[in-house]
Amino acid sequence: MGTRDDEYDYLFKVVMIGDSGVGKSNLLSHFTRNDVNLELKSTIGVEFATRSIQVDGKTIKAQIWDTAGQERYRAVTSAYYHGAVGALLVYDIAKPLTYENVERWLRELRDHADQNIVIMLVGNKSDLRHLRTVRTDEARALAKHNGLSFIETSALYSTNVETAFQSVLTEIYRIVSQKESCAELPVP
């Protein structure tokens, strides 16, 4: 028996950020519709989709915002960070510039989002191993240094896509439920 889309225990806003062409839209499409479109055009402004998952018997509805990676939309996208409790910062393992820009995206995210936002660094297009320019251990070290979780994905072959979103949403849920249980403790 499925749950209706309007029945959920928690609603979490998650943003996807990173340079244009790194595969954010296909990651989102795969997670929310189990679909990948190789003819996908660049996102203009922002798009979003939703999907509900179960964590500890609770229904978590994720509202996932896919922001445009092009510089010309930067002023527009910063407003969409407001209210986000999670972020997937995506780069392409075969395009070094997209990885070099991770620090800039991280600064922008930290300037505009909640200071406690859960962030995962995502190296996408892991199916392009033969074209890899960004080493996994280098990206993992960068993530650790910045307090981020890390995963490599392939939207094309659905490698780790589900795991990436599930991990971020579960971590957000654990933080929120921990805060709620602390708030319920009686004051001595």
C-alpha positions as CSV (number, residue, x, y, z in Angstrom):
1,M,0.0,0.0,0.0
2,G,1.5,3.3,-1.1
3,T,1.2,6.6,0.7
4,R,-0.5,9.6,-0.9
5,D,1.8,12.3,-2.0
6,D,0.3,14.8,0.5
7,E,0.7,12.4,3.5
8,Y,4.1,12.8,5.1
9,D,5.7,13.3,8.5
10,Y,8.5,15.6,7.4
11,L,9.1,17.8,4.4
12,F,12.7,18.6,3.6
13,K,14.0,21.0,1.0
14,V,17.2,19.8,-0.7
15,V,19.1,21.8,-3.3
16,M,21.4,20.4,-6.1
17,I,24.2,22.7,-7.0
18,G,27.3,22.6,-9.2
19,D,28.4,23.7,-12.7
20,S,26.3,23.3,-15.8
21,G,26.5,19.9,-17.4
22,V,27.6,17.9,-14.4
23,G,24.4,15.8,-14.4
24,K,22.3,17.4,-11.7
25,S,19.0,17.1,-13.7
26,N,19.6,13.5,-14.6
27,L,20.4,12.6,-10.9
28,L,17.1,14.3,-9.9
29,S,15.2,12.6,-12.8
30,H,16.6,9.2,-11.9
31,F,15.8,9.6,-8.2
32,T,12.3,11.0,-8.6
33,R,11.1,9.3,-11.8
34,N,13.6,6.5,-12.4
35,D,14.4,8.0,-15.7
36,V,17.5,9.4,-17.5
37,N,17.3,11.7,-20.5
38,L,20.5,11.8,-22.6
39,E,19.0,14.7,-24.6
40,L,18.5,16.9,-21.6
41,K,19.1,20.6,-22.1
42,S,20.6,22.9,-19.5
43,T,18.3,23.9,-16.7
44,I,17.0,27.4,-16.9
45,G,16.7,29.0,-13.5
46,V,15.5,26.3,-11.3
47,E,13.3,23.2,-11.4
48,F,12.1,20.9,-8.7
49,A,10.6,17.5,-8.1
50,T,9.5,15.6,-5.1
51,R,9.7,12.0,-3.8
52,S,8.8,10.4,-0.5
53,I,10.9,7.8,1.3
54,Q,10.6,5.9,4.5
55,V,13.0,6.3,7.4
56,D,12.4,4.7,10.7
57,G,8.8,4.2,9.9
58,K,8.3,7.9,9.1
59,T,7.5,9.3,5.7
60,I,10.0,11.9,4.5
61,K,8.9,14.0,1.6
62,A,11.9,15.5,-0.3
63,Q,11.4,18.6,-2.3
64,I,14.5,18.7,-4.4
65,W,15.5,21.9,-6.3
66,D,17.7,21.5,-9.3
67,T,19.5,24.9,-9.8
68,A,21.0,26.1,-13.0
69,G,24.8,25.9,-13.1
70,Q,25.4,28.8,-15.5
71,E,26.9,32.0,-14.1
72,R,24.1,34.1,-15.5
73,Y,21.5,32.5,-13.2
74,R,23.7,32.8,-10.1
75,A,21.8,35.8,-8.6
76,V,18.5,34.0,-9.1
77,T,19.6,30.7,-7.5
78,S,20.9,32.1,-4.3
79,A,17.3,32.9,-3.2
80,Y,16.5,29.2,-3.6
81,Y,18.9,28.2,-0.8
82,H,16.6,29.8,1.7
83,G,14.9,27.0,3.7
84,A,17.1,24.2,2.4
85,V,18.2,21.7,4.9
86,G,20.3,19.6,2.5
87,A,22.4,20.0,-0.5
88,L,24.1,17.8,-3.1
89,L,27.1,19.6,-4.5
90,V,27.8,17.9,-7.8
91,Y,30.9,17.8,-10.1
92,D,31.8,15.7,-13.1
93,I,34.7,13.3,-12.5
94,A,35.9,13.8,-16.1
95,K,35.9,17.6,-16.1
96,P,38.5,19.1,-13.7
97,L,37.0,22.7,-13.9
98,T,33.7,21.5,-12.4
99,Y,35.7,20.0,-9.4
100,E,37.9,23.2,-9.1
101,N,34.6,25.2,-8.8
102,V,33.4,23.1,-5.8
103,E,35.0,25.5,-3.3
104,R,33.2,28.5,-4.9
105,W,29.9,26.6,-4.8
106,L,30.5,25.6,-1.2
107,R,31.2,29.3,-0.2
108,E,28.0,30.4,-2.0
109,L,26.0,27.7,-0.2
110,R,27.4,28.6,3.2
111,D,26.8,32.3,2.5
112,H,23.1,31.8,1.6
113,A,21.9,28.6,3.3
114,D,21.3,27.6,6.9
115,Q,24.6,27.0,8.8
116,N,23.6,23.5,9.8
117,I,22.7,22.4,6.2
118,V,23.7,18.7,5.4
119,I,26.0,18.7,2.4
120,M,27.1,15.8,0.3
121,L,29.8,16.1,-2.3
122,V,28.8,14.1,-5.4
123,G,31.3,13.0,-8.1
124,N,29.0,12.2,-11.0
125,K,29.5,10.3,-14.2
126,S,31.6,7.5,-12.5
127,D,30.8,5.4,-15.6
128,L,33.4,7.6,-17.5
129,R,36.3,5.9,-15.6
130,H,38.4,6.0,-18.7
131,L,38.1,9.8,-18.9
132,R,38.5,10.4,-15.1
133,T,40.5,13.5,-14.2
134,V,39.4,13.9,-10.6
135,R,40.8,11.2,-8.3
136,T,38.4,9.7,-5.8
137,D,40.8,10.0,-2.9
138,E,41.4,13.7,-3.6
139,A,37.7,14.4,-3.6
140,R,37.1,12.3,-0.5
141,A,39.9,14.3,1.3
142,L,38.3,17.6,0.2
143,A,34.9,16.5,1.5
144,K,36.4,15.4,4.8
145,H,38.3,18.7,5.2
146,N,35.0,20.6,4.7
147,G,32.8,18.3,6.9
148,L,30.9,16.9,3.9
149,S,29.8,13.4,3.1
150,F,31.0,12.0,-0.2
151,I,29.9,9.6,-2.9
152,E,30.5,8.9,-6.6
153,T,27.5,8.3,-8.8
154,S,26.4,7.5,-12.3
155,A,23.0,8.7,-13.3
156,L,23.4,6.8,-16.6
157,Y,23.8,3.4,-14.8
158,S,22.0,4.4,-11.6
159,T,25.1,3.7,-9.6
160,N,24.7,5.1,-6.0
161,V,21.9,7.6,-7.0
162,E,19.4,6.2,-4.6
163,T,22.1,5.9,-1.9
164,A,23.1,9.5,-2.3
165,F,19.6,10.9,-1.8
166,Q,18.7,8.4,0.9
167,S,21.9,9.2,2.9
168,V,21.3,12.9,2.8
169,L,17.6,12.6,3.7
170,T,18.4,10.1,6.5
171,E,21.0,12.4,8.0
172,I,18.7,15.3,7.9
173,Y,16.0,13.2,9.6
174,R,18.3,12.0,12.3
175,I,19.4,15.6,13.1
176,V,15.8,16.9,13.1
177,S,14.4,14.0,15.2
178,Q,17.4,14.4,17.6
179,K,16.5,18.1,18.1
180,E,12.8,17.1,18.6
181,S,13.6,14.5,21.3
182,C,15.9,17.0,23.1
183,A,13.2,19.6,23.0
184,E,10.8,17.1,24.6
185,L,13.0,16.5,27.6
186,P,11.6,17.9,30.9
187,V,13.6,20.9,32.3
188,P,14.9,20.1,35.8
